Structure formats: structure tokens, C-alpha cells
Amino acid sequence: MKILIDIAKQQLVFGSRTYSVSSAKNGVGETNGSMCTPRGRHIVRAKIGAGLPMHSVFVRRRPTGEIWTPELHARYPGRDWMLTRILWLSGCEPGFNRLGDVDTMRRMVYIHGTHEFADMGRPGSHGCIRMRNEDVAELFDLVPPYIPVEIKP
């Protein structure tokens, strides 16, 4: 089993499940600082957020203790909301998406939940794969650590 992310379709497929996602508004690319979604073979290196409430807010992979609400969103309009669960990706292709200035894990690229105002099915993230909170919570519970992830353009 593996997770397949299809950038062109803005979909994540796992087994018989298909989820709408939002990848980077800057497109695909591997370079540090590009704010692009990296391509190629990856694994889920870490699962973060088990047992936390839905809409839990994360900053730098740590829960803040906040729960996202439209009111909280309005107080911090420019915030890049990482919510509910995080699947931290690590590249598997040295020189392409691993090590040096193309390292997916060092770039802190995740699959994570996002706020309810985010458009799914079209690019809009800062490099990560955004999902609806219910979807990322379901996926989180289904997948083991180190599961392969393929991101195709």
C-alpha cells in the first residue's frame, strides 16, 4: 500500500479512498525556499497529533493549545493554518528530494489539515498538501509510519 498524490488532479488516493487536496500555489519543485510541492518518492517519516481534538492548531509541528474557529482565523488572517494532524514527509531520492537544498523533510513539507475556508481541489498552499480536517484525521488513523508516498505532477 502507498499514498498517491496527483498534483494535476489535486487528489490524494489511498487504497479505495480518494480525497480532494490543495498543493502549492507556486506549483511543483524541490528547492529549499521555493514554496513548491516536491515531486517523487517519499515516506511518512512522522505522524504528529494523535489523540488531539479536531481543529487543533500546530506551529512548527507543536500543538499550540488553540482550537481553530472562524473567530480565531479572523484574528490571524495571514496565518498558514496547520490543523488536526500532520504527516511529515521525507524524500527518498538523494539529489532530487532528499539531502542538500532539495530535502523535503528539512523543508518541513507535510500532509496536514487546514481551515474550512481553504479551497480544496486547487493549488493554494505554501508547499504542503492540505486536506480537510476530517479527511486528514481519517488518513492519519489508516496509515502506518514510513508508508510510501508518491507525488506525481
C-alpha positions as CSV (number, residue, x, y, z in Angstrom):
1,M,0.0,0.0,0.0
2,K,1.0,3.6,-0.6
3,I,-0.3,7.1,-0.7
4,L,-0.5,8.6,-4.2
5,I,-0.8,12.4,-4.6
6,D,-1.8,13.5,-8.1
7,I,-1.0,17.2,-8.4
8,A,-2.8,17.7,-11.7
9,K,-6.0,16.2,-10.3
10,Q,-5.4,17.8,-6.8
11,Q,-6.2,14.4,-5.3
12,L,-4.8,12.0,-2.7
13,V,-5.5,8.3,-3.2
14,F,-5.1,5.7,-0.5
15,G,-6.5,2.3,-1.3
16,S,-10.1,2.7,-2.3
17,R,-10.3,6.2,-0.8
18,T,-9.9,9.4,-2.8
19,Y,-9.5,12.8,-1.1
20,S,-9.5,16.3,-2.5
21,V,-6.3,18.2,-1.6
22,S,-4.6,21.5,-2.2
23,S,-1.0,21.6,-3.2
24,A,1.4,24.6,-3.5
25,K,0.1,27.7,-5.3
26,N,3.7,28.0,-6.6
27,G,3.5,24.6,-8.4
28,V,5.9,21.7,-8.1
29,G,9.6,21.9,-7.2
30,E,12.1,20.6,-4.8
31,T,14.4,23.5,-4.0
32,N,14.5,24.9,-0.4
33,G,12.6,28.2,-0.2
34,S,10.6,27.6,-3.3
35,M,7.3,27.1,-1.5
36,C,6.6,24.4,-4.1
37,T,5.3,20.9,-3.6
38,P,8.1,18.4,-4.0
39,R,7.7,15.5,-6.5
40,G,8.7,11.9,-6.4
41,R,9.0,9.1,-3.9
42,H,8.6,10.0,-0.2
43,I,7.7,8.3,3.0
44,V,5.7,9.4,6.0
45,R,8.6,10.0,8.4
46,A,6.5,11.0,11.4
47,K,2.9,11.2,12.4
48,I,2.0,14.1,14.7
49,G,-1.2,14.9,16.6
50,A,-2.6,11.5,17.6
51,G,-5.4,11.9,20.1
52,L,-5.6,15.7,19.8
53,P,-9.1,17.3,19.2
54,M,-10.2,18.1,15.7
55,H,-9.1,21.6,14.5
56,S,-6.1,21.6,16.9
57,V,-3.6,24.3,15.8
58,F,0.0,23.5,15.2
59,V,3.0,25.8,14.9
60,R,6.3,24.2,13.9
61,R,4.7,20.7,14.4
62,R,3.8,21.5,18.0
63,P,0.2,22.0,19.2
64,T,-0.4,25.5,20.5
65,G,-3.4,24.5,22.6
66,E,-5.6,26.5,20.4
67,I,-8.6,25.1,18.5
68,W,-9.3,26.7,15.2
69,T,-12.5,28.7,14.9
70,P,-13.7,31.3,12.4
71,E,-13.1,33.9,15.1
72,L,-9.5,32.8,15.7
73,H,-9.0,32.8,11.9
74,A,-10.2,36.4,11.7
75,R,-7.7,37.5,14.5
76,Y,-4.8,36.0,12.5
77,P,-5.7,36.4,8.8
78,G,-2.2,35.8,7.3
79,R,-1.5,32.6,9.3
80,D,-0.7,29.4,7.5
81,W,-3.1,27.1,9.4
82,M,-1.8,23.6,10.1
83,L,-4.7,21.8,11.9
84,T,-5.8,18.5,13.3
85,R,-3.0,16.1,12.2
86,I,0.4,16.2,10.5
87,L,2.1,13.6,8.3
88,W,5.7,14.8,7.9
89,L,7.2,13.7,4.6
90,S,10.8,12.7,3.9
91,G,12.2,12.3,0.3
92,C,13.6,9.0,-0.8
93,E,15.6,10.2,-3.9
94,P,19.0,11.7,-3.0
95,G,19.8,14.8,-5.0
96,F,16.2,15.1,-6.1
97,N,14.0,15.4,-3.0
98,R,16.5,14.3,-0.3
99,L,19.6,15.9,1.2
100,G,21.2,19.2,0.3
101,D,19.0,22.1,-0.8
102,V,16.2,19.8,-2.1
103,D,15.5,17.9,1.2
104,T,11.7,17.5,1.7
105,M,12.0,16.8,5.4
106,R,14.2,19.8,6.1
107,R,11.8,21.9,4.1
108,M,9.1,20.8,6.5
109,V,6.7,19.6,3.9
110,Y,3.6,17.9,5.4
111,I,0.2,16.5,4.7
112,H,-2.0,18.4,7.2
113,G,-5.4,19.6,7.9
114,T,-6.4,23.2,7.1
115,H,-9.2,25.8,7.8
116,E,-12.7,25.4,6.4
117,F,-12.2,28.5,4.1
118,A,-9.4,26.8,2.1
119,D,-10.3,25.7,-1.4
120,M,-9.7,22.0,-1.9
121,G,-9.2,20.8,-5.5
122,R,-6.9,23.7,-6.5
123,P,-3.4,24.8,-5.5
124,G,-3.2,27.2,-2.6
125,S,-0.7,26.0,0.0
126,H,2.9,27.2,0.8
127,G,4.3,23.8,-0.3
128,C,2.5,21.3,1.8
129,I,-0.5,19.1,0.9
130,R,-3.6,20.5,2.6
131,M,-6.6,18.3,3.4
132,R,-10.0,18.8,5.0
133,N,-9.7,18.0,8.8
134,E,-12.0,15.0,8.8
135,D,-10.1,13.6,5.8
136,V,-6.6,14.0,7.3
137,A,-7.8,12.6,10.6
138,E,-9.1,9.5,8.8
139,L,-6.0,9.1,6.7
140,F,-3.8,9.6,9.8
141,D,-5.6,6.7,11.5
142,L,-5.3,4.4,8.5
143,V,-1.6,4.8,7.6
144,P,1.4,3.5,9.4
145,P,4.7,5.4,9.8
146,Y,7.1,5.0,6.9
147,I,4.3,4.3,4.4
148,P,5.5,5.2,0.8
149,V,4.1,8.4,-0.7
150,E,4.3,9.1,-4.4
151,I,3.8,12.7,-5.5
152,K,3.3,13.0,-9.2
153,P,2.8,16.1,-11.3
